[in-house]
């Protein structure tokens, strides 16, 4: 539901759902037009341009907005769709100024979705969605979607690698490495010794090691079976933590292609396959979040593949000869674990499952009939990677479904 918040004008909230009718008012620079963005259907019927992102037309804004379809399909935040629509496809109201999302709404969706965004498309939270640009409700400005922060989300701290940092019970702690490295958790030291240090370290290493980003609170170390009885959530107390970022793979390779160029990448050894670590398709003014998933879909799990630096291979609103494609990858040794293959019809659903104590590692997911280029690998990896079992339904794959009809999907995975 769309709701408008203002400290001074809450009594008028219902008015701003009424679209502006052109003709009886003066001083308007543009008319209302029908909201044609499929992502925003059901939220409000009309919009008006230009928007605050300098999109002169709705078509330009829809092109930008559609790049977040895959993120929306993950269900990472309840109000993500509302936040993005209010940003790119502003609601048409009787006011001349567009009503932006509230800053609290931005922080709410960012806190829930930025980790998924990093895994899904290899990008950090984009500057075009920086929360500082949105109004606070305390300012008296009208805004959409005032979300009251939960107690757990009131304090966040990003811990830098190689730096001993003090943290406490009230904080949400984030560890993060770059695209080519993974977390190696070193140590935690509890000030009041209420929890056993070695147990806490084992828990956090299992949670964070080999991840690119890891978010937790100290309550996660308060294991009632392994820790002393006094070590309970909320009473772990002030602690110091430290971690490093290490290269997960040796011999990381880098390919940089100018717009229009192509190159074949491959693994010489028959016992290894390609693992895409990072991919950017950008210039000084434009970057597409599609690059990581598009390149991963083409190459991950294969012995060799061809990279193409153009906007046909990498669907994007970014076009022009200044664009460059940068890809980092490694040749990964195939696991000794038995590789399993599951096939199902798109829309039918399937469950991937490992034995107790083991977790899913997705080697490759792809359509084998129609829609072979669809980015289903990213969708499956986000929903199932590192879980013990995973149920894939049509709703999970909404952003990468075949429009041509039902098609067979093949998933290769191992249990580690």
C-alpha positions as CSV (number, residue, x, y, z in Angstrom):
1,X,0.0,0.0,0.0
2,X,1.3,3.5,-0.8
3,X,1.3,5.8,2.1
4,X,2.5,9.4,2.5
5,X,4.1,10.7,5.7
6,X,4.4,14.3,6.9
7,X,4.8,15.5,10.4
8,X,2.7,18.6,9.7
9,X,0.3,17.4,7.1
10,X,-0.8,13.8,7.9
11,X,-4.4,14.9,7.7
12,X,-3.9,15.5,4.0
13,X,-2.3,12.2,3.2
14,X,-5.2,10.8,1.2
15,X,-5.2,13.8,-1.1
16,X,-1.8,12.8,-2.7
17,X,-3.2,9.6,-4.1
18,X,-5.5,11.7,-6.3
19,X,-3.8,12.3,-9.7
20,X,-3.3,15.8,-11.0
21,X,-5.9,16.8,-13.6
22,X,-4.3,19.1,-16.2
23,X,-6.3,22.1,-17.4
24,X,-7.9,23.6,-14.2
25,X,-4.5,24.5,-12.7
26,X,-1.8,26.8,-14.0
27,X,2.0,26.7,-13.8
28,X,2.3,23.0,-14.5
29,X,5.2,22.0,-16.6
30,X,3.8,18.6,-17.7
31,X,0.7,16.5,-17.8
32,X,-0.1,13.3,-15.9
33,X,0.4,10.2,-18.0
34,X,-0.6,6.5,-17.5
35,X,1.9,4.5,-15.5
36,X,3.2,1.9,-18.0
37,X,5.9,0.3,-15.8
38,X,4.9,-3.3,-15.2
39,X,7.0,-3.4,-12.0
40,X,4.8,-0.6,-10.6
41,X,1.4,-1.9,-11.6
42,X,-1.1,-1.8,-8.7
43,X,0.8,0.9,-6.8
44,X,-0.7,4.0,-8.5
45,X,-2.1,4.7,-12.0
46,X,-0.4,7.9,-13.2
47,X,3.0,9.4,-13.3
48,X,4.6,12.7,-14.5
49,X,8.0,13.5,-16.0
50,X,10.7,14.6,-15.9
51,X,11.6,12.9,-12.6
52,X,14.3,13.7,-10.1
53,X,16.7,11.3,-11.8
54,X,16.7,13.5,-15.0
55,X,14.8,11.0,-17.0
56,X,13.0,13.1,-19.6
57,X,10.5,10.3,-20.6
58,X,8.9,7.4,-18.9
59,X,10.6,5.0,-21.4
60,X,14.0,6.1,-20.2
61,X,13.0,5.6,-16.6
62,X,11.5,2.2,-17.2
63,X,14.8,1.1,-18.9
64,X,16.7,2.0,-15.7
65,X,14.1,0.5,-13.4
66,X,13.9,-2.8,-15.2
67,X,17.5,-3.5,-14.3
68,X,16.3,-4.2,-10.7
69,X,13.7,-6.9,-11.7
70,X,16.0,-9.7,-10.5
71,X,16.6,-8.0,-7.2
72,X,12.8,-7.5,-6.6
73,X,12.2,-11.2,-7.4
74,X,14.4,-12.3,-4.5
75,X,11.9,-10.8,-2.0
76,X,14.7,-9.3,0.0
77,X,12.5,-6.4,1.3
78,X,8.8,-6.0,1.5
79,X,8.8,-2.4,0.2
80,X,11.6,-2.5,-2.4
81,X,9.2,-2.3,-5.3
82,X,7.5,0.8,-3.8
83,X,10.8,2.4,-3.1
84,X,12.1,1.9,-6.7
85,X,8.9,2.9,-8.3
86,X,8.6,6.1,-6.3
87,X,12.2,6.9,-7.3
88,X,12.0,6.2,-11.0
89,X,8.3,6.5,-11.9
90,X,7.1,9.3,-9.6
91,X,3.4,9.4,-8.7
92,X,1.4,12.2,-10.3
93,X,-0.3,14.3,-7.6
94,X,-1.8,17.8,-7.3
95,X,1.6,19.1,-6.1
96,X,4.2,20.5,-8.5
97,X,7.1,18.8,-6.6
98,X,7.5,15.0,-6.9
99,X,7.0,13.1,-3.6
100,X,10.1,11.1,-3.0
101,X,10.5,8.0,-0.8
102,X,11.3,8.7,2.8
103,X,14.9,8.3,3.9
104,X,13.8,5.7,6.5
105,X,12.3,3.6,3.6
106,X,15.6,3.8,1.8
107,X,17.5,2.6,4.8
108,X,15.0,-0.2,5.4
109,X,15.3,-1.7,1.8
110,X,19.1,-1.0,1.7
111,X,19.7,-2.9,4.9
112,X,17.8,-5.9,3.7
113,X,18.9,-6.0,0.0
114,X,22.4,-4.7,-0.4
115,X,24.0,-8.1,0.5
116,X,21.7,-9.8,-2.1
117,X,22.6,-7.1,-4.7
118,X,26.3,-7.7,-4.2
119,X,25.8,-11.5,-4.7
120,X,23.3,-11.2,-7.5
121,X,25.0,-8.6,-9.7
122,X,28.4,-8.0,-8.1
123,X,27.7,-4.4,-7.3
124,X,27.5,-2.4,-4.1
125,X,24.4,-0.3,-3.3
126,X,24.3,2.2,-6.3
127,X,25.0,5.9,-5.8
128,X,21.8,6.7,-7.7
129,X,19.9,5.2,-4.7
130,X,22.0,6.7,-2.0
131,X,19.8,7.3,1.0
132,X,21.1,10.7,1.9
133,X,19.2,12.2,-1.1
134,X,15.8,11.3,0.3
135,X,13.9,13.5,2.8
136,X,13.6,12.7,6.5
137,X,10.1,12.8,7.9
138,X,11.3,15.1,10.7
139,X,12.1,17.8,8.0
140,X,8.4,18.4,7.5
141,X,8.6,17.4,3.8
142,X,6.1,15.0,2.3
143,X,7.5,11.6,1.5
144,X,6.3,8.1,0.7
145,X,6.7,5.1,3.0
146,X,7.9,6.2,6.5
147,X,9.3,3.0,8.0
148,X,10.1,2.8,11.7
149,X,13.5,1.1,12.1
150,X,13.6,-2.0,14.2
151,X,15.7,-2.1,17.4
152,X,18.2,-4.5,15.7
153,X,18.6,-2.1,12.7
154,X,19.2,1.1,14.7
155,X,22.9,0.8,14.9
156,X,25.1,-0.5,12.0
157,X,28.8,-0.7,11.8
158,X,30.9,-1.7,8.8
159,X,34.2,-3.2,10.0
160,X,37.2,-2.8,7.8
161,X,39.6,-5.7,7.1
162,X,43.0,-5.9,8.9
163,X,41.7,-3.6,11.6
164,X,40.9,-4.6,15.2
165,X,37.4,-3.1,15.9
166,X,35.3,-2.8,19.1
167,X,31.7,-3.9,18.7
168,X,28.8,-4.4,21.1
169,X,25.4,-6.2,21.5
170,X,23.3,-3.4,19.9
171,X,25.1,-3.3,16.6
172,X,24.5,-5.0,13.3
173,X,28.1,-5.8,12.2
174,X,29.1,-6.1,8.5
175,X,32.3,-7.6,7.2
176,X,33.0,-7.0,3.5
177,X,35.7,-7.9,1.0
178,X,36.1,-6.9,-2.7
179,X,35.0,-9.0,-5.7
180,X,38.2,-11.1,-6.0
181,X,38.7,-11.9,-2.3
182,X,36.8,-13.7,0.5
183,X,36.5,-13.2,4.3
184,X,38.9,-15.0,6.6
185,X,37.7,-14.4,10.2
186,X,40.7,-14.2,12.5
187,X,39.6,-13.6,16.1
188,X,37.2,-12.3,18.6
189,X,38.1,-11.2,22.2
190,X,35.3,-10.7,24.7
191,X,36.0,-8.0,27.3
192,X,34.1,-9.6,30.2
193,X,34.8,-13.3,29.3
194,X,31.2,-14.2,29.7
195,X,31.4,-16.2,26.4
196,X,34.2,-18.7,25.5
197,X,36.4,-17.1,22.9
198,X,37.3,-20.2,21.0
199,X,33.6,-21.2,20.6
200,X,32.7,-17.7,19.4
201,X,35.5,-17.8,16.8
202,X,34.4,-21.2,15.5
203,X,30.8,-19.9,15.1
204,X,31.8,-16.7,13.3
205,X,34.3,-18.6,11.0
206,X,31.6,-21.0,10.0
207,X,29.2,-18.1,9.4
208,X,31.5,-15.7,7.5
209,X,34.6,-17.5,6.0
210,X,34.7,-17.7,2.2
211,X,31.9,-15.1,2.0
212,X,32.3,-11.8,0.2
213,X,30.1,-10.1,2.7
214,X,28.8,-11.2,6.1
215,X,26.3,-9.6,8.5
216,X,25.8,-10.7,12.1
217,X,25.2,-9.6,15.7
218,X,27.0,-10.8,18.8
219,X,23.9,-12.7,19.8
220,X,24.9,-15.2,17.1
221,X,27.8,-16.5,19.2
222,X,25.5,-17.1,22.2
223,X,25.1,-20.8,21.5
224,X,23.2,-22.3,24.5
225,X,24.7,-25.7,24.0
226,X,28.4,-24.8,23.4
227,X,28.7,-21.6,25.5
228,X,28.5,-21.2,29.3
229,X,25.0,-20.5,30.8
230,X,25.8,-16.8,31.2
231,X,26.4,-16.3,27.5
232,X,23.0,-15.3,26.3
233,X,21.8,-13.0,23.5
234,X,21.9,-9.4,24.6
235,X,24.5,-10.0,27.3
236,X,27.6,-11.0,25.3
237,X,29.1,-7.6,26.0
238,X,31.7,-5.5,24.3
239,X,34.1,-7.4,22.1
240,X,36.9,-6.9,19.7
241,X,36.9,-8.6,16.3
242,X,39.4,-8.8,13.4
243,X,39.3,-10.4,9.9
244,X,41.3,-10.3,6.7
245,X,40.4,-10.6,3.0
246,X,42.2,-13.4,1.1
247,X,42.2,-14.5,-2.5
248,X,40.0,-17.6,-2.8
249,X,41.6,-18.7,-6.0
250,X,45.2,-18.6,-7.2
251,X,46.1,-17.2,-10.6
252,X,43.1,-14.9,-10.9
253,X,42.9,-13.7,-14.5
254,X,41.6,-10.3,-15.8
255,X,40.2,-9.5,-19.2
256,X,39.4,-5.9,-20.3
257,X,37.6,-5.5,-23.7
258,X,36.7,-2.3,-25.5
259,X,33.2,-1.9,-26.8
260,X,32.7,-4.2,-29.8
261,X,35.6,-6.5,-29.0
262,X,35.4,-10.2,-28.1
263,X,37.7,-12.8,-26.6
264,X,37.6,-16.5,-25.8
265,X,38.4,-17.5,-22.2
266,X,39.1,-21.1,-21.2
267,X,40.6,-23.5,-18.7
268,X,43.5,-25.7,-20.0
269,X,43.0,-28.5,-17.5
270,X,40.0,-30.8,-18.1
271,X,39.6,-31.1,-14.4
272,X,38.8,-27.3,-14.0
273,X,36.0,-25.0,-14.9
274,X,35.5,-21.3,-15.2
275,X,34.3,-19.3,-12.1
276,X,33.4,-15.7,-12.7
277,X,34.6,-13.5,-9.8
278,X,33.6,-10.1,-11.1
279,X,32.2,-8.3,-14.2
280,X,31.7,-4.6,-15.0
281,X,30.3,-3.1,-18.1
282,X,30.6,0.7,-17.8
283,X,32.2,4.0,-18.7
284,X,32.6,7.2,-16.7
285,X,28.9,8.0,-16.7
286,X,27.0,4.7,-16.9
287,X,27.2,1.3,-15.3
288,X,24.9,-1.7,-15.8
289,X,24.1,-4.2,-13.0
290,X,23.3,-6.8,-15.6
291,X,27.0,-7.5,-16.4
292,X,27.8,-9.9,-13.6
293,X,24.8,-12.2,-14.1
294,X,25.1,-12.1,-18.0
295,X,28.8,-13.1,-18.0
296,X,28.2,-15.7,-15.2
297,X,25.4,-17.2,-17.3
298,X,27.6,-17.5,-20.3
299,X,30.7,-18.8,-18.6
300,X,30.3,-20.2,-15.1
301,X,30.8,-24.0,-14.9
302,X,32.1,-24.2,-18.5
303,X,35.5,-25.1,-19.8
304,X,35.5,-22.2,-22.3
305,X,33.2,-19.4,-23.5
306,X,33.3,-16.2,-25.6
307,X,33.0,-12.7,-24.1
308,X,31.4,-10.0,-26.2
309,X,31.6,-6.3,-25.1
310,X,28.4,-5.0,-26.6
311,X,24.9,-4.0,-25.4
312,X,23.3,-7.0,-27.2
313,X,25.3,-9.5,-25.2
314,X,24.9,-7.4,-22.0
315,X,21.4,-5.9,-22.2
316,X,21.7,-2.4,-20.8
317,X,20.7,1.2,-21.1
318,X,24.4,1.9,-21.3
319,X,25.4,2.3,-24.9
320,X,28.4,3.8,-26.6
321,X,31.9,3.2,-27.8
322,X,33.4,4.4,-24.5
323,X,32.0,1.4,-22.7
324,X,34.4,-1.3,-21.5
325,X,33.8,-4.8,-20.2
326,X,36.1,-5.9,-17.4
327,X,36.0,-9.5,-16.2
328,X,37.9,-11.3,-13.5
329,X,37.8,-15.1,-13.4
330,X,39.6,-18.2,-12.2
331,X,39.8,-21.8,-13.3
332,X,38.4,-23.8,-10.4
333,X,39.3,-27.4,-9.7
334,X,36.2,-29.6,-9.9
335,X,35.2,-31.0,-6.5
336,X,35.7,-34.6,-5.5
337,X,32.1,-34.6,-4.4
338,X,29.7,-36.3,-6.8
339,X,28.0,-33.8,-9.1
340,X,24.2,-34.1,-9.3
341,X,22.0,-33.0,-12.1
342,X,18.3,-32.0,-11.8
343,X,16.0,-31.1,-14.6
344,X,12.5,-29.6,-14.5
345,X,10.1,-27.6,-16.6
346,X,10.1,-23.8,-16.0
347,X,7.2,-23.1,-13.7
348,X,6.8,-26.6,-12.4
349,X,9.1,-26.2,-9.3
350,X,11.8,-28.5,-7.9
351,X,13.6,-29.1,-4.6
352,X,17.3,-29.4,-4.3
353,X,18.5,-31.2,-1.2
354,X,21.7,-32.3,0.5
355,X,22.4,-34.7,3.4
356,X,22.4,-33.4,6.9
357,X,25.5,-31.3,7.6
358,X,26.2,-30.5,3.9
359,X,25.2,-27.5,1.8
360,X,24.3,-26.8,-1.8
361,X,27.0,-25.5,-4.2
362,X,25.6,-24.5,-7.6
363,X,28.0,-25.4,-10.4
364,X,25.7,-24.2,-13.2
365,X,22.0,-23.6,-14.0
366,X,20.8,-23.0,-17.5
367,X,17.8,-23.4,-19.9
368,X,18.5,-26.2,-22.3
369,X,15.8,-25.4,-24.9
370,X,14.3,-22.0,-25.2
371,X,15.7,-18.9,-23.4
372,X,19.2,-20.3,-23.1
373,X,20.6,-16.8,-22.4
374,X,18.3,-16.1,-19.5
375,X,20.2,-15.3,-16.2
376,X,18.8,-18.2,-14.3
377,X,22.2,-19.2,-12.8
378,X,22.2,-16.1,-10.6
379,X,18.6,-16.6,-9.5
380,X,19.2,-20.2,-8.5
381,X,22.5,-19.4,-6.8
382,X,20.9,-16.6,-4.7
383,X,18.0,-18.7,-3.6
384,X,19.9,-22.0,-3.0
385,X,23.6,-21.4,-2.6
386,X,25.0,-22.7,0.7
387,X,21.6,-23.9,2.0
388,X,21.0,-27.5,3.1
389,X,17.8,-27.7,0.9
390,X,16.0,-25.3,-1.4
391,X,12.6,-25.3,-3.0
392,X,12.5,-23.4,-6.3
393,X,9.1,-22.2,-7.4
394,X,7.8,-20.2,-10.3
395,X,7.8,-17.1,-8.1
396,X,11.5,-17.5,-7.3
397,X,12.3,-17.4,-11.0
398,X,9.9,-14.7,-12.0
399,X,12.5,-12.3,-13.4
400,X,14.2,-15.0,-15.5
401,X,11.2,-17.0,-16.8
402,X,10.9,-17.9,-20.4
403,X,8.4,-15.6,-22.2
404,X,8.1,-18.1,-25.1
405,X,6.6,-20.8,-22.9
406,X,7.6,-23.6,-20.6
407,X,11.2,-24.7,-21.1
408,X,13.5,-27.3,-19.4
409,X,15.9,-26.1,-16.8
410,X,19.1,-28.0,-15.9
411,X,20.8,-27.5,-12.6
412,X,24.3,-29.0,-11.8
413,X,25.2,-28.9,-8.1
414,X,27.3,-30.6,-5.5
415,X,26.8,-31.0,-1.7
416,X,29.8,-30.0,0.3
